[in-house]
Amino acid sequence: MKNLFILIAMINVCLVGHARGAQDEINPTVFSQLKAEYHLTDAQTYELLGKAYLRQNKDAEAEVYFKKAVNLDHTLYLSWYDLGLLHMGSPEYYFKEAIKANPKFPAVHYWLGSFYCKVKRTKESIECFGKFLQVVDTNDPQEKDRIKTAKCFIRELEAGNDDYISIIGKALSKE
């Protein structure tokens, strides 16, 4: 598959209509060409449209397309994950759907653990951070900080500290 950034840029061309928010129409010819060229389903194309809108900081529009994507294909874990990130005030449903779709996707366990810590659900938080540590690629340099932070969360939560801000402060100070 060609570079994702090129694909997202091409998807941006699909978007017509100006300042109409989530009511933007998609050019059906370009939409069909993208699907054919990249061998995408409608659901995958909607997922990429959601990503394109996220890159433009248009969260409401991104949400529309992520929801269209998962309505067509419940296994699109990245759409579920992005919906959870868009709803960090109450992401549990979306993150759990992402986990059902791909239990080995580490980031979703990390962020669900963070959410559980914020709402004082210590046991679930420890479980999520533990699962994150089980599935994350420990050789991935991009995950180094999250691994260290997850370990700090587990250590602090097990010691009885359930103050999210305090734990983050400790994790950051140990860098």
Sequence and secondary structure as in RCSB ss.txt:
>XXXX:A:sequence
MKNLFILIAMINVCLVGHARGAQDEINPTVFSQLKAEYHLTDAQTYELLGKAYLRQNKDAEAEVYFKKAVNLDHT
LYLSWYDLGLLHMGSPEYYFKEAIKANPKFPAVHYWLGSFYCKVKRTKESIECFGKFLQVVDTNDPQEKDRIKTA
KCFIRELEAGNDDYISIIGKALSKE
>XXXX:A:secstr
   HHHHHHHHHHHEE SS GGG EE HHHHHHHHHHHT  HHHHHHHHHHHHHHTT HHHHHHHHHHHHHH TT
 HHHHHHHHHHTTTS HHHHHHHHHH TT HHHHHHHHHHHHHTT HHHHHHHHHHHHHHS TT GGGHHHHHHH
HHHHHHHHTT   HHHHHHHHHHT 
